[in-house]
Amino acid sequence: MHVLIVESNPELGTLWQRHLQRQGQQVTLVTSQEDAILALYRAEFEIIVLDLVLEQGSALAVADFASYRRPDARIIFVTNTTFFSDGSIFAHSPNACAYVHGDTPPEDLAAMVEHYATVR
């Protein structure tokens, strides 16, 4: 399974990446909207773990492009804010499958990645 992580904090992104790799996933880590768009052009992903508040660019632009370019890719949104805590993110992104807090333990995130990649 190929996972794209789009996370502004490189340390957090690397933590998730290493945990997913230990679980046998192929993982691409990027830190910006531009790099995420380029990754989506280059490869197919089953799951995208997407920081809702990117330092460089817009997570919703990434999600929108993913729904066009990779319509089967599921998106797990991650955030440390209460923005979209009402669940409205699911109305904005047809690929959204989960919305979790940024301090979710890596093993829980890995379980969600595995679950949503196999559920179709």
Buried (B, 14 or more C-beta within 10 A) or exposed (E): BBBBBBBBEEEBBBBBBEBBEEBEBEBBBBBBBEBBBEBBEEEEBBBBBBBBEBEEBEBBBBBBBBBEEBEEBBBBBBBEEEEBEEEEBBEEBEBBBBBBEBEBEBEEBBEBBBBBBEEE
